[in-house]
Every structure is written in C-alpha cells, then in structure tokens.
Amino acid sequence: MGVGAMVRWKADTVLDLWSKLKWALGVALVSAALLPFTMGRWSPLVAFGLALAMWVFAASFVAVKERVRNAPRGQRLARLATQPRAFWAWCSRISASGLHHRA
C-alpha cells in the first residue's frame, strides 16, 4: 500500500522505487522506534503497527511530491489543483486506513 500510484507498471525497476522511497522507509522506521515511548511504553507490536502506518503515510506523501516534482516553482499549487479527484481520494483513503486508531 502506498506505492501503487507511483509505479509505472512494466517500466519502473526496484532501484527506481528504492530511490523514491528510501527516505519514507527511514521515516517509518525511526517513527516506529520513537513514537511508542510517547504513548507510555514501547512494545514490539505497537512499534510494528506504527511502522506500517507511517510507511503508508510517508509513501502517500512521496506520491504527492512526485506529482508536482517537475512543475515550475510558482506553479506547484496549480499542479496540485489539476490532479484528478481519484488521486486525492486514493491518498486520503490510503492515509486514513494507515492511521486508523481504535480505542
């Protein structure tokens, strides 16, 4: 999850995806290691769940960033505004499903 909108099927390689997503993986792992301490106590399952949630959230952020990457500096917001509603629905559903919390 979180990668599907960025992959150019049958054109991208694993190295292409790695170059786009390596920082998102780092953010997910560091967050998973540190966030459980702010929640009271650290446990492996909480860390694993947070790693998955942060991975989905960070990968969605990368997908948005890739959509505006080549836009001229003053036109990035305009480029975001021209994205189809389906893309924004995908981002919001993916991010919301990754960060869903039940008490």
Protein Blocks (a to p, Z undefined) as FASTA:
>chain_A
ZZlmmpcghkacfklmmmmmmmmmmmmmmmmmmmmmmnopacfklmmmmmmmmmmmmmmm
mmmmmmmmmpcfklmmmmmmmpcfklmmmmmmmmmmmmgccZZ
